[in-house]
Amino acid sequence: MPQLWRDLTPAEQTAWDVFAALPAQERTNPLGDTYFISGFHWFVIVNGWLTNIGRATRIAPPTQARPAAPTITSLELPFLPQQQAKVTYPAATFAPDFDIILEVVVAISTGRIVSPTAFKLLKQSIAPGDTETAFLIPYLERINLSGATMKGFVRMYRQTTDAQRSSAAAASFISSDAAAFAATALSYDAATNWAARGADLTGNADSKFLTFSLFFRVNGGSLSIRTIAESANQNYQIFLNIVDKLTFTFKDTTAASAYVFTSTTVFGASGLWRHVLVSVDTLTDTIQMAVDGVLEATNITVRVPNSTLDWTDTNHFAGADPAALFLWDGCLSMLYFNNATALDLTDPNNIRLFIDGDGFPVDLGPNGEFPTEAIPIVFVPAGDPAANAGSGGNYVNNAALLACASNPP
C-alpha cells in the first residue's frame, strides 16, 4: 500500500486528503475524543478492505454514499463447531449493491476466550445470499470443541463496491447443550446385503458436478471388485478395485466415458474406518480427492472437460452392481452424494464440513443440508439406503442389514 500511495500523483494524493477531512470521516477514540486520520491512512484502509474481499484497488477516494447499517433478523450457532453458523437478514439487504462483512468474537464454557479479545474478521463476500449467509468459525473447528458451550457476538456490515462501510449491526449467540455427534454404521456381508432404488432417484438431473463423501470400513474381498454405488447402465460406478484402491467412473450424456480416476491410497481389509471426500467439476475440469481429511494426488486416466455427467438412470444400487456380482464387503456410514454442487477441497474449511481435524465424522444435518445449505439427492447417515434422508427417495434392501462391529471414530 505505501508503494501504491507513492505512485499516486500529487493531485490524487490531495483528493484523498480532502476525503479524509470531510465531516463524515470523523472518528472517536475510546475516551470519546473525536479526531481525523490522514488521506494516506484512508487510502490504506479502503484498499485493504477492497483487496481483502477480492475487489480491485482504487486510485480515487470513494464516491458512493455510506450505507445504513444492516438488520440481523436471526443468528444461529449450531452446537457442534464444525457445523455452519447462519445469519439471516431481510431480503435485498445486500445484493446487488453491497458486500457483506462479518466479524466475530467467541468464548467457550466458563468464559475461556478462543479468539483475540477484539473482533476477528470472519467472512467477506461480494455476493451474499439474498436473505441468509452461512459460515464456519475456523478456529473453533480446529480445536474440536464438541460438547462445549459457546457464547459470542457477531458484527455485520454493509460495504459499497468502493469500500464505504456502514456502522455495524450486532447480535449475540449461545450454543445449546446438546450431545456431541456420533455416527453409526451398518454391515454388508458381500453375499445378500445390497439395495436397489427400483427407479430413478426422485428429482434426479444430469449436471457437471459432484460432491461425494463416505465413511467406510473394509472387512475383506481383496483381489475382487467391491461396489459402493452404481447405476443400472453404469452411468456412474464407485467401487474398490482388485488392488484395494477406490475407483470412480462417470459417463457423459452420450454414454461415453467422461471421467475415470482412482485413489492413490490403498484400502486393505484392516477393519479400520476410513473417509473419502471427492469433488468433481467438469466445467473447470477439476477432480479432487481427500482421504482421511488430507488431499491426495489421484490417478486420473480419463477426463473430458465440460462433460455433462449422466446421473439419471432407470435404477440405482448401493452395495452392489446391477447384476449383484460385485458386492461390498464391510460397513458404510454417512454416505453423501450431491450431484448439484462441487466444493473446492483446496479450502480446508470445505473438508472440515465432513470430517473434523481429529478424523471424526461431522454432523451433516438431519437431511445432509449442513455442508451446502441444500439437501443432497442421497444421504444415508447410518448406512441404510432404505432410510435415504436425501431428496431422492428410499432404496429397497435385498436383505436386512446388521449393525457393524464398530462405528466411525
ABEGO torsion letter per residue (X at the ends): XAAAAAABBAAAAAAAAAAAABAAABBBBAAGBBBBBBAAAAAAAAAAAAAAAGBBBBABBBABBBBBBBBBABBBBBABAABBBBBBBBBGABOAABBBBBBBBBBBEAGBBABBABBBBABBBABBBAABBBBBBAAAAAAGABGBBBBBBBBBBBBBAAGBBBBBBBBBBBBBBBBBBBBBBBBBAGAABBBBAGBBBBGBBBBABBBBBBBBBBABGBGBBBBABBBAAGABBBBBBAAGBBBBBBBBAAGBBABBBBBABBBBBAGBBBBBBBBBBAAAGBBBBBBGGBBBBBBBABBBBGBBBBABBABBBBGBBAAGABBBBEBBBGBBBBAABBBBAABAAAAAAABBAAGBBBBAEAAGAAAAGBBBABBBAAGBAABBABAAEBBBBABBBBBBABBBX
